[in-house]
Amino acid sequence: MIKSIVVAASENNAIGKNNQLLWHLPNDLKFLKNKTWGLPVLMGRKSFESLGNKPLKGRINIVISSSKFFKADGIVVVNSFRDADFFSKSNDYNEMMILGGAHVYEQIMNDCENIYLTRVHHVFEDADTFFPNLDEKKWKQVWNEDHTADEKHAYDYSFQHWVRK
Ligand SMILES: NC(=O)c1ccc[n+]([C@@H]2O[C@H](COP(=O)([O-])OP(=O)(O)OC[C@H]3O[C@@H](n4cnc5c(N)ncnc54)[C@H](OP(=O)(O)O)[C@@H]3O)[C@@H](O)[C@H]2O)c1
């Protein structure tokens, strides 16, 4: 099972605060949609709650929780990464997209082959959730596309693809 991370992180690797994102970047949401459409997406219980407990449409939403009782409409709940893998494999997928948050990225990053990173060119000092350090000894950038801020995007940002070395 190929595992690919999709994440938007600031210059200081901030990804969230108070269980919310730190920015609204419509083009990043489109990027996420393009990279994940039709594929199983795995996220932590807190990230799912940050979406208002609503699944992302057009994708199989797998939510990981240690609770045997957590459930919500339109999602598959798993209690381990192994069960997420098993579910995706048994539904004939060969790629699973990992949507965070930090707790999930930290545990799974070493098992992932791709990182689709939106680098938001700003430093968020007061964030409370961070993406792990992207170690350039282990990861190689193979694509970068820069975008400048505009009326809909408060910050400059770059879409990047990193692959495991
Ligand atoms: N910028 C981005 O790209 C991006 C993407 C996603 C999320 N975010 C942000 O990240 C923040 C949320 O991240 P987070 O790190 O606090 O939480 P999270 O990773 O979304 O969820 C953590 C929860 O997932 C479950 N979990 C994680 N690993 C597990 C395991 N091995 N086995 C069983 N359950 C497991 C646990 O749920 P239980 O407590 O129910 O057991 C845990 O409390 C929010 O601010 C969100 O907006 C940002």
The ligand as an ORCA input file, in Angstrom:
! r2SCAN-3c Opt
* xyz 0 1
  N      -2.522     22.078      7.711
  C      -2.880     20.826      7.444
  O      -2.595     20.296      6.363
  C      -3.655     20.038      8.460
  C      -4.107     18.766      8.154
  C      -4.814     18.046      9.125
  C      -5.034     18.608     10.359
  N      -4.567     19.854     10.622
  C      -4.746     20.444     11.960
  O      -4.144     19.568     12.902
  C      -4.850     19.688     14.137
  C      -5.297     18.311     14.575
  O      -4.157     17.474     14.721
  P      -3.858     16.633     16.051
  O      -2.453     16.155     15.974
  O      -4.267     17.458     17.225
  O      -4.910     15.437     15.980
  P      -5.156     14.274     14.878
  O      -3.844     13.649     14.505
  O      -6.044     14.766     13.821
  O      -6.034     13.252     15.746
  C      -5.473     12.662     16.886
  C      -6.391     11.529     17.316
  O      -6.359     10.476     16.343
  C      -6.465      9.224     16.998
  N      -5.228      8.459     16.765
  C      -4.033      8.912     16.339
  N      -3.151      7.890     16.237
  C      -3.809      6.775     16.625
  C      -3.444      5.401     16.734
  N      -2.199      4.970     16.431
  N      -4.386      4.526     17.156
  C      -5.647      4.925     17.461
  N      -6.061      6.222     17.373
  C      -5.145      7.121     16.976
  C      -6.679      9.520     18.467
  O      -8.085      9.657     18.613
  P      -8.846      9.295     20.007
  O      -8.454     10.400     20.949
  O     -10.297      9.312     19.634
  O      -8.322      7.951     20.432
  C      -5.989     10.871     18.625
  O      -6.428     11.612     19.740
  C      -5.988     20.665     13.877
  O      -5.571     21.970     14.239
  C      -6.173     20.584     12.379
  O      -6.779     21.749     11.857
  C      -3.886     20.566      9.710
*
